Amino acid sequence: MNTSHTLPDFSYMMKVGQLRHIQSTRESGAFWNPDTLVWQFLSPAQRWSCLWRGRLLLQRLRADPFYDYVLARTRYYDEVFVDALCAGAQRVINVGCGSDTRAYRYAHLLASKGIRVLECDQSGAIEAKQAIARRRLPVDHVDYAPIDLNDGAWPQLEASLAAQPPGPTLVLMEGVSPYVNTDAFTAFLRLLSDRLAAGSRIAYDFKIRGVKDGFGLEGRTSDPFRLSTAESELDDFHRALGLRLVHSETSSALTARLLPGTAARPARVFAHDALVQLEVPARA
């Protein structure tokens, strides 16, 4: 059990959290990051590092295409989250939640609609996050569960899905699939398709096949999940799993759309990822 009450540095989880914190404290206007609570999940040393880098290395950070994409992706998933709640989602499941704060930033909206959030991550991360959140943030509407998508079977989550409200669910998987084996992630999508109510939404992002194919090769991941960005291939892949493709967008298009001005700086546009939104259709 993690007793340090500090989130472990799994993959890019803490890198993304620290970049969000820097953007929320050092940037303004169109480049301000709305995640003003992420610092709660950073250790004192990590906060100090963010302060130092934000003051002395901000131009170097801005020169990294991933820096702008972190902001664009934060705003994108914020919109997905709020839109789903306003459209009638009865529950949110955040898989690979890491240092994400939507369950807490939108606590008032969630509480007003009686919506619970299930946060899931690897056991060490979720134990630490739960301990931190319970000390510092509103958590009456939040549940926590360990999950490792590479396990290939998820009995605890399946039990939770069986007990879920009858209405639609939103499943978020931000920055998750690149670290999961293809077979396991595909099986997880199939499970969601089978168990979620009609009208449920699934939103996730992925590394584009043929771009940075070695990214995510670590630990138990030997065949990291990848897809093409071709609309027909995305549609065919998800339809075979019983899911309807609602929206797809590349990371470069997303960044240009949500951060006006970056389109004029093509060298700074992050072009490794794509994002999809799916819906569970009504069953015949």
Secondary structure as a PSIPRED ss2 file (coil, helix, strand):
# PSIPRED VFORMAT (PSIPRED V4.0)

   1 M C   1.000  0.000  0.000
   2 N C   1.000  0.000  0.000
   3 T C   1.000  0.000  0.000
   4 S C   1.000  0.000  0.000
   5 H C   1.000  0.000  0.000
   6 T C   1.000  0.000  0.000
   7 L C   1.000  0.000  0.000
   8 P C   1.000  0.000  0.000
   9 D C   1.000  0.000  0.000
  10 F C   1.000  0.000  0.000
  11 S C   1.000  0.000  0.000
  12 Y C   1.000  0.000  0.000
  13 M H   0.000  1.000  0.000
  14 M H   0.000  1.000  0.000
  15 K H   0.000  1.000  0.000
  16 V H   0.000  1.000  0.000
  17 G H   0.000  1.000  0.000
  18 Q H   0.000  1.000  0.000
  19 L H   0.000  1.000  0.000
  20 R H   0.000  1.000  0.000
  21 H H   0.000  1.000  0.000
  22 I H   0.000  1.000  0.000
  23 Q H   0.000  1.000  0.000
  24 S H   0.000  1.000  0.000
  25 T H   0.000  1.000  0.000
  26 R H   0.000  1.000  0.000
  27 E C   1.000  0.000  0.000
  28 S C   1.000  0.000  0.000
  29 G H   0.000  1.000  0.000
  30 A H   0.000  1.000  0.000
  31 F H   0.000  1.000  0.000
  32 W C   1.000  0.000  0.000
  33 N C   1.000  0.000  0.000
  34 P C   1.000  0.000  0.000
  35 D C   1.000  0.000  0.000
  36 T C   1.000  0.000  0.000
  37 L C   1.000  0.000  0.000
  38 V H   0.000  1.000  0.000
  39 W H   0.000  1.000  0.000
  40 Q H   0.000  1.000  0.000
  41 F H   0.000  1.000  0.000
  42 L C   1.000  0.000  0.000
  43 S C   1.000  0.000  0.000
  44 P H   0.000  1.000  0.000
  45 A H   0.000  1.000  0.000
  46 Q H   0.000  1.000  0.000
  47 R H   0.000  1.000  0.000
  48 W H   0.000  1.000  0.000
  49 S H   0.000  1.000  0.000
  50 C H   0.000  1.000  0.000
  51 L H   0.000  1.000  0.000
  52 W H   0.000  1.000  0.000
  53 R H   0.000  1.000  0.000
  54 G H   0.000  1.000  0.000
  55 R H   0.000  1.000  0.000
  56 L H   0.000  1.000  0.000
  57 L C   1.000  0.000  0.000
  58 L H   0.000  1.000  0.000
  59 Q H   0.000  1.000  0.000
  60 R H   0.000  1.000  0.000
  61 L H   0.000  1.000  0.000
  62 R H   0.000  1.000  0.000
  63 A C   1.000  0.000  0.000
  64 D C   1.000  0.000  0.000
  65 P H   0.000  1.000  0.000
  66 F H   0.000  1.000  0.000
  67 Y H   0.000  1.000  0.000
  68 D H   0.000  1.000  0.000
  69 Y H   0.000  1.000  0.000
  70 V H   0.000  1.000  0.000
  71 L H   0.000  1.000  0.000
  72 A H   0.000  1.000  0.000
  73 R H   0.000  1.000  0.000
  74 T H   0.000  1.000  0.000
  75 R H   0.000  1.000  0.000
  76 Y H   0.000  1.000  0.000
  77 Y H   0.000  1.000  0.000
  78 D H   0.000  1.000  0.000
  79 E H   0.000  1.000  0.000
  80 V H   0.000  1.000  0.000
  81 F H   0.000  1.000  0.000
  82 V H   0.000  1.000  0.000
  83 D H   0.000  1.000  0.000
  84 A H   0.000  1.000  0.000
  85 L H   0.000  1.000  0.000
  86 C H   0.000  1.000  0.000
  87 A C   1.000  0.000  0.000
  88 G C   1.000  0.000  0.000
  89 A C   1.000  0.000  0.000
  90 Q C   1.000  0.000  0.000
  91 R E   0.000  0.000  1.000
  92 V E   0.000  0.000  1.000
  93 I E   0.000  0.000  1.000
  94 N E   0.000  0.000  1.000
  95 V E   0.000  0.000  1.000
  96 G C   1.000  0.000  0.000
  97 C C   1.000  0.000  0.000
  98 G C   1.000  0.000  0.000
  99 S C   1.000  0.000  0.000
 100 D C   1.000  0.000  0.000
 101 T C   1.000  0.000  0.000
 102 R H   0.000  1.000  0.000
 103 A H   0.000  1.000  0.000
 104 Y H   0.000  1.000  0.000
 105 R H   0.000  1.000  0.000
 106 Y C   1.000  0.000  0.000
 107 A H   0.000  1.000  0.000
 108 H H   0.000  1.000  0.000
 109 L H   0.000  1.000  0.000
 110 L H   0.000  1.000  0.000
 111 A H   0.000  1.000  0.000
 112 S H   0.000  1.000  0.000
 113 K H   0.000  1.000  0.000
 114 G C   1.000  0.000  0.000
 115 I C   1.000  0.000  0.000
 116 R E   0.000  0.000  1.000
 117 V E   0.000  0.000  1.000
 118 L E   0.000  0.000  1.000
 119 E E   0.000  0.000  1.000
 120 C E   0.000  0.000  1.000
 121 D E   0.000  0.000  1.000
 122 Q C   1.000  0.000  0.000
 123 S H   0.000  1.000  0.000
 124 G H   0.000  1.000  0.000
 125 A H   0.000  1.000  0.000
 126 I H   0.000  1.000  0.000
 127 E H   0.000  1.000  0.000
 128 A H   0.000  1.000  0.000
 129 K H   0.000  1.000  0.000
 130 Q H   0.000  1.000  0.000
 131 A H   0.000  1.000  0.000
 132 I H   0.000  1.000  0.000
 133 A H   0.000  1.000  0.000
 134 R H   0.000  1.000  0.000
 135 R H   0.000  1.000  0.000
 136 R H   0.000  1.000  0.000
 137 L C   1.000  0.000  0.000
 138 P C   1.000  0.000  0.000
 139 V C   1.000  0.000  0.000
 140 D C   1.000  0.000  0.000
 141 H C   1.000  0.000  0.000
 142 V E   0.000  0.000  1.000
 143 D E   0.000  0.000  1.000
 144 Y E   0.000  0.000  1.000
 145 A E   0.000  0.000  1.000
 146 P E   0.000  0.000  1.000
 147 I C   1.000  0.000  0.000
 148 D C   1.000  0.000  0.000
 149 L H   0.000  1.000  0.000
 150 N H   0.000  1.000  0.000
 151 D H   0.000  1.000  0.000
 152 G C   1.000  0.000  0.000
 153 A C   1.000  0.000  0.000
 154 W C   1.000  0.000  0.000
 155 P H   0.000  1.000  0.000
 156 Q H   0.000  1.000  0.000
 157 L H   0.000  1.000  0.000
 158 E H   0.000  1.000  0.000
 159 A H   0.000  1.000  0.000
 160 S H   0.000  1.000  0.000
 161 L H   0.000  1.000  0.000
 162 A H   0.000  1.000  0.000
 163 A C   1.000  0.000  0.000
 164 Q C   1.000  0.000  0.000
 165 P C   1.000  0.000  0.000
 166 P C   1.000  0.000  0.000
 167 G C   1.000  0.000  0.000
 168 P C   1.000  0.000  0.000
 169 T E   0.000  0.000  1.000
 170 L E   0.000  0.000  1.000
 171 V E   0.000  0.000  1.000
 172 L E   0.000  0.000  1.000
 173 M E   0.000  0.000  1.000
 174 E C   1.000  0.000  0.000
 175 G C   1.000  0.000  0.000
 176 V C   1.000  0.000  0.000
 177 S H   0.000  1.000  0.000
 178 P H   0.000  1.000  0.000
 179 Y H   0.000  1.000  0.000
 180 V C   1.000  0.000  0.000
 181 N E   0.000  0.000  1.000
 182 T H   0.000  1.000  0.000
 183 D H   0.000  1.000  0.000
 184 A H   0.000  1.000  0.000
 185 F H   0.000  1.000  0.000
 186 T H   0.000  1.000  0.000
 187 A H   0.000  1.000  0.000
 188 F H   0.000  1.000  0.000
 189 L H   0.000  1.000  0.000
 190 R H   0.000  1.000  0.000
 191 L H   0.000  1.000  0.000
 192 L H   0.000  1.000  0.000
 193 S H   0.000  1.000  0.000
 194 D H   0.000  1.000  0.000
 195 R H   0.000  1.000  0.000
 196 L C   1.000  0.000  0.000
 197 A C   1.000  0.000  0.000
 198 A C   1.000  0.000  0.000
 199 G C   1.000  0.000  0.000
 200 S C   1.000  0.000  0.000
 201 R E   0.000  0.000  1.000
 202 I E   0.000  0.000  1.000
 203 A E   0.000  0.000  1.000
 204 Y E   0.000  0.000  1.000
 205 D E   0.000  0.000  1.000
 206 F E   0.000  0.000  1.000
 207 K E   0.000  0.000  1.000
 208 I E   0.000  0.000  1.000
 209 R C   1.000  0.000  0.000
 210 G C   1.000  0.000  0.000
 211 V C   1.000  0.000  0.000
 212 K C   1.000  0.000  0.000
 213 D C   1.000  0.000  0.000
 214 G C   1.000  0.000  0.000
 215 F C   1.000  0.000  0.000
 216 G C   1.000  0.000  0.000
 217 L C   1.000  0.000  0.000
 218 E E   0.000  0.000  1.000
 219 G C   1.000  0.000  0.000
 220 R C   1.000  0.000  0.000
 221 T E   0.000  0.000  1.000
 222 S C   1.000  0.000  0.000
 223 D C   1.000  0.000  0.000
 224 P E   0.000  0.000  1.000
 225 F C   1.000  0.000  0.000
 226 R E   0.000  0.000  1.000
 227 L E   0.000  0.000  1.000
 228 S C   1.000  0.000  0.000
 229 T C   1.000  0.000  0.000
 230 A C   1.000  0.000  0.000
 231 E H   0.000  1.000  0.000
 232 S H   0.000  1.000  0.000
 233 E H   0.000  1.000  0.000
 234 L H   0.000  1.000  0.000
 235 D H   0.000  1.000  0.000
 236 D H   0.000  1.000  0.000
 237 F H   0.000  1.000  0.000
 238 H H   0.000  1.000  0.000
 239 R H   0.000  1.000  0.000
 240 A C   1.000  0.000  0.000
 241 L C   1.000  0.000  0.000
 242 G C   1.000  0.000  0.000
 243 L C   1.000  0.000  0.000
 244 R E   0.000  0.000  1.000
 245 L E   0.000  0.000  1.000
 246 V E   0.000  0.000  1.000
 247 H E   0.000  0.000  1.000
 248 S E   0.000  0.000  1.000
 249 E E   0.000  0.000  1.000
 250 T E   0.000  0.000  1.000
 251 S H   0.000  1.000  0.000
 252 S H   0.000  1.000  0.000
 253 A H   0.000  1.000  0.000
 254 L H   0.000  1.000  0.000
 255 T H   0.000  1.000  0.000
 256 A H   0.000  1.000  0.000
 257 R H   0.000  1.000  0.000
 258 L H   0.000  1.000  0.000
 259 L C   1.000  0.000  0.000
 260 P C   1.000  0.000  0.000
 261 G C   1.000  0.000  0.000
 262 T H   0.000  1.000  0.000
 263 A H   0.000  1.000  0.000
 264 A H   0.000  1.000  0.000
 265 R C   1.000  0.000  0.000
 266 P H   0.000  1.000  0.000
 267 A H   0.000  1.000  0.000
 268 R H   0.000  1.000  0.000
 269 V C   1.000  0.000  0.000
 270 F C   1.000  0.000  0.000
 271 A C   1.000  0.000  0.000
 272 H C   1.000  0.000  0.000
 273 D E   0.000  0.000  1.000
 274 A E   0.000  0.000  1.000
 275 L E   0.000  0.000  1.000
 276 V E   0.000  0.000  1.000
 277 Q E   0.000  0.000  1.000
 278 L E   0.000  0.000  1.000
 279 E E   0.000  0.000  1.000
 280 V C   1.000  0.000  0.000
 281 P C   1.000  0.000  0.000
 282 A C   1.000  0.000  0.000
 283 R C   1.000  0.000  0.000
 284 A C   1.000  0.000  0.000
